[in-house]
Amino acid sequence: MRTSLSVLAHILTVAAIAGCASSNKTVKQLPEAQVRSTQQSAPLISEEPSLVAIQSKYILKDTTQTKVFLYVDAFKGKNPITPADFIKTYNLNYVIYSDYGTRERLGYGNVKLDSSNVSTSGQKIVISYDLKSPNRDYGVLLSEISQTGTLKKVLNDLTIRFKKLDVNQTYGVYTANSTQPLQRHYINSNESFVIKKLNPEEEQLHVFYYNHDFEAAGSPMNIANKGVSKSLEVDSTFTIQANQPLQFAKEGLYNIFSDTTQAEGLGVLVVNERFPKLTQPQLLLGPLLYMSTNTEINEIKKAEDYKKALDKYWLTLMNGNAPLAQQSIRSFYSRVEEANQLFTTYKEGWKTDKGMIYIVLGPPDKVQRSKDREVWSYDQRGNAQNVNFTFNRKNNQFVDDHYELVRYAEYQPIWYPVVEAWRNGSIR
C-alpha cells in the first residue's frame, strides 16, 4: 500500500540571529564587542536565565532625538522570561560610536529598566529607550545587556542615520493594540495595524501597490552579470491616514510615502494569514528550487495534485522511507519558516540571498557587520572549513536592510555536498 505523507508538517520555531560587530576589511571589533555565536533557540533545561538573541530598530523623532527598540529572545528554563524577572535580572548600557572599528564615542549611558520601558511582544521581551542624537549623519549604537552579579552579557549593534528623516526612519508599523513597533516588514492579510510617528499626527500618506511575484535568490555560484534591472510597474495608488487603523486584504507589496518626491518608502509586504509558515502545497514548492533539479520542479508544476506530487518527490528522494521523509520535510520547512521570520524584506525571506544561505547551510557560527556589509562565517560546511559568505547592503526603494550576496564559482564544492545531504535525508 502506498504511504502518504503530510507535507503540511508542523514547523518548529527558533530564535533570530545574534551578530557581532566589526569593521569591514580588517574585521576589527568595536572596543566593547565580543564575538557571539548564533544558535537556534532551543528550550533550556536549566532554570538559569539565558539571552539567546537580540534584534533592534530605531525611529527618529527628529534630528535631535532617537528612540531605540530592542527585541530580545530571553528564557528562564524552558519558558520565555517575564518582564518582571527580566527587570530584576538584567542591566542595559549603551555607547554610540562614530563608525565600526573606531574608538570615537559620540555618546553613552545606562538605561534604568522598569515597567515603563520593558514589555512583551509575542514571546519576545521588548525594551525601548531614548537617545539624544549626536550632531552627526551616521553612528553605530552598541547596546549591552548584562546579567546582574555575573560576567554574562549580550551585545547588539545598530547603525543609525540621525539626519535621514525619510518615512522609513520616522514612522513605525504597529499592530492594533501594541505600543511597540513591529520589527518585521510584513503584515498578514486582514491584520489590523497602524502607521504612526512617535508624535502621532493624522498626516496623509501615499501608497503605491505592487502585485508582483519577486524572484527567488539565484545560486551562490552564479557570477553572471545581472544586466540592467527592470523597472517595476505600479499596479495602483491610493492614500491613507497615519495614526488610523488599517487593513490590507490584498496580498502584495505596499510602499508608503509621506512625500511622493522621496526616493525611499516604508515597504510593507502583505502575506497570507499563515505566514511565516508555508502550508499551501503550491507555496511549498518554491523553496525546493534550492535543493532540486529543474526537471524535478517542472514535474511537480505539471501535476494535477500538488500535494501528491510533493509527497512523491520526498518519498523518491528518501528511497521510500516515509519516516525519514517526514523528518526531512519538518527540518527543511522549519528552516524556511525561520528564513521568513528573519529575512523578509520587500519579498519573502526564503527568496532573499540571506534566506537561501540560511535554509541550505543553517545559522552561521559567527556574524561580522560593518556599515554596509555582513559576513557570515561557518566553521565547517560540506568539504570545507572556515567558509565565509559576504552580503553587501544595496540601496532599495522599499526597505533599508536589503543585502545581496557576493557570489563566487568557488562555492561549488561547499554547496553541492550540503544540498546532497538534504536530498538523502542526512540533515536533521
Secondary structure by P-SEA (a helix, b strand, c coil): cbbbbccccbbbbbbbbbbbbbbcccccccccccbbbbbcccccccccccccccccccccccccbbbbbbbbbcccccccccaaaaaacbbbbbbbbccccccccccccccccccccccccccbbbbbbcccccccccbbbbbbbbccccccbbbbbbbbccccccccccbbbbccccccccccccccccbbbbbbcccccbbbbbbbbbcccccccccccccccccbbbbbbbcccccccccbbbbbccbbbbbbbccccccccbbbbbbccccccccccccccccccccccaaaaaaaaacccaaaaaaaaaaaaaccaaaaaaaaaaaaaaaaaaaaacccccccccccaaaaaaaacccccbbbbcccbbbbbbcccccccbbbbbbbbbbcccccbbbbbbcccccccccaaaaaaaaacccc
